[in-house]
Amino acid sequence: PGESPFRIKGNGYRGHLKYVQETLPGGGEAMKDAFEDPRLKEFFNQTFLASSFYDVIPLAHAGLICAEISGMSFYDFVYERTRHQAEEDVRGVYKWLLTLLSPRLVSSRLTKFMAQYFDFMSFELEHSDATVVRGRLTGAPFELRGWITAVFEAYYCHVFKLGGVKEYAIE
């Protein structure tokens, strides 16, 4: 834990730990006790700084453990946890997202923002006009694609809804 080249801002870990403490039976200690590798428990015991980057693999692994503890599917747990993160973000440090003037700006800026949340992702704009913003997120390793899919769908859908975007598609 802590050594992969794929990293996420500490805000993702902070949000995960807060959500787990509030919703998981047994809270964060139950999650840490369920780790088979004691290095994971040690990794999660550190203080996560919101804007610093940390290995994302332990966070994705924690999603598996927490889903099992909560009796949810991996996708459903990660989706709900991320939806909660999006709500926290847009009501807190990223509330500027909701001050954007149009759904188009919400769409175009959110993709760039999310690509910065992860240091291994990038956004390539394919098309943009008055009603459509189309682009491609690249850089996700194969092993994280299931987790990344749930994260991006939950985050986008929630922020789009709050930002007034009425029609969108995520593939």
N, C-alpha and C positions, 0 to 999 in steps of 0.2 A: 504493500500500500504506500502510495506517495511517490512512486517512481515511474509511472507511465508518462508518455509524452502528451497525453490528452488531458487537458485541464479545464476547469470551470472556475468562475469567480466564487469566492468564499460565501457570497450571498446565497448561493444555491445550497450550500451545506447548512448555513444558519437557518434558512427557511425549512429545510428538511428536519433538522433537530427540533425546531419549535413545533412543527406540525406533529412529529412523532410524539413529543412530550405531551401534547394536548389531546391526541386522538388514539394512539396505539395503546392497547391494553398493556400496562406495565411501563409505558413510556420509553424513553431513550435507554434506560437500563435493560429493559427486556430485549430491545434490539441488540445492544452490545453483548448481552449474555448469550444471544443466539448465534453469534459469530463463531465459527469453528476455529478460525485463525486468530490467535490473541493479538496479532499485529493490527488487525482491523479495529479491535476495541481500543487499542492504544492510539491509533490514528484518529478515531472519533472523539477521543478525550482531549484533543488539542483545542485551542481557541482559534476559531476561523474568523479571519478578518474579511469584511464584506468585499473589498476591492482587490484582494490578493487572489492569486490563482492556486488551485489545488488539484491533485489527481482526481479525475472524475470517476475512475473505475470503482473505487470503494462506494461512491454514492449510488451508482447503478446497482452494485451488489447489495447494498442496504435495501434497495427497492424490492429485491427478491425476498430478503429476510422479512421485511415489514409486511409484504403482501401475504406471506405464509402466516405470520402471527395474527394478522387482521382477518384472515379467511377470505381475502380478495384475490383476484387474478393479478398477476404482475402488471399488466397493462392498466387495469382499473385503479390499482393503488397509485402507480406513477402518475396517471392522468389526474386523479383527484388531488394528490399531493402538489402537483404542478399548478393546477387550477388555483389552489390555495396560495401558492407562491406568487402567481400573477396578480391575484387580488391584493396581496400584501405589497407587492412592488408598485402597482399603479396607485395605490392609496398612500404610498410612502415615498421612497427614494426616486421612483420613476413616474410620479404623478404628472409630470410634463407631457407624458404620452397622451393623456386625456385632454390636454389643452390644445392639441393640434386642431387646426381649423376644419379639416375635411377627412372623411374616411380614407381617401387616397393617400394623404400624408401619413395617417396612422399605419396603413398597409406598407408603404414604402419605407418608413423609418423603423418600424418594428422589425422588419427582416434584417436591417443593418444592425440594430441593437442586439438582436438575438445572436447574430454571428459574432458579436463582440463578447457575449456572455461566455462563450467557449473559445479558447485560444486556437483550436484546431479546425474551426468551421469558417467558411467564407461564403459570402452572398454574391452571386453573379446576376446582375440585372439583365433580363432577356427582352422585356418590353415594358413600356410605361406610356400611358396616355391619360386622358381625363377620367376614364372609368376603370382602367385595368393596370395593375402592377403585377408583372410576372417575372419570377426569378428562380434561381436554383441555389439551394444550400448545398455546399460540397464539403468534403473533408471528414465525414463521419466514418470511423472504422467499422468494419463489418460487425464486430462483436458488440457494438453499442447501438446498432441501428434500431432494434426493437425499443430500447429505452429512449433514444433520441426521438423516435416517431411519437411516442406517447407524450414526451415533454413538449415538443413543438406543437402538436395538435392541441393540447390543453392550453398552452400559453397563448397561442394565436387566437383560438376560438374565444377565449375569455376576454382578451384585450380587444379583439375586433368587436365583440358584443358591447363592451363598455364604451368603445370609441365610435359607435354608431355605424359600423360597417354592416350592411344588410346582406350582401351577397359576397361569398368568398368560397374558394375551393382550396384544399390542401391535398396534394398527392404525394 
